[in-house]
Amino acid sequence: MFFIVSKTIGALFTASNILIVIGIAGLILIISRYRSLGQKLLIVCVAGFVICGFLPIGSFLIFPIETRFPAWAGGGAAPDGIIILGGDVDRILAGIKLARQYPTARIVFSGGNGNLLRLDNTTEADYAAELFAVLGLAHERVLFEKQARNTLENAEFCKAMVRPKAGEKWLLVTSAFHMPRSVGTFRKIGFDVEPYPFDFRRRDWPQILTLNSTFLARVNQTDGAIHEWAGLIAYRLRGITTELLPSPVAYSSN
């Protein structure tokens, strides 16, 4: 039930979708006796898109999330394992780089079919397996977890699959903006992971004020930021994480 609710709300609860609904409502009302209200709704729709598309709203929202965990410094003992979360091809590329750097580490890719309405049974892990093969990473070296549909299931199924032992060092590879929710979820189920965030879009406040992207890119970033904040709030309210914005801790170099 949580999966269905979260996917439904997640799809609807974005700035662009909300503004589109407001705009459609305005168009409908403008040809009725509620013309005045319809006009106001259309103004709200246009103003909302202007604000999201021409101002760095998305950057302001995403900055505290994606800078929560610093870039991995390395050092210490080599990792015993590397977990790569599905969702982005760049995550696979980052994981392959680590796999080559640490040839003895166990590799796990976690990604099922997260679509609410499935048109087929193909999973992210299926696509990842093809890409791993093309890029020359031996198939037998990778464990493919194909059931996870969200971050909670990523954590639960990965833990059940690898059965981490005390003292083992596992790296978690995912996008910087997704790392707080991921780490918080893994912590809650007792799987201690060392974060390997990447794909930092904004590393300092001056960069946020730089309007060097397109109108649609800024709207999409606002949507993504709201989606991730909604996910953090939902996970905290359901007790999946113990902090709204999980914080970094001192990781030992085993």
Beta strands, then each sheet from edge to edge (+ up, - down):
strand 1: 81-85
strand 2: 106-110
strand 3: 142-145
strand 4: 170-175
strand 5: 194-198
sheet 1: 3+ 2+ 1+ 4+ 5+
end
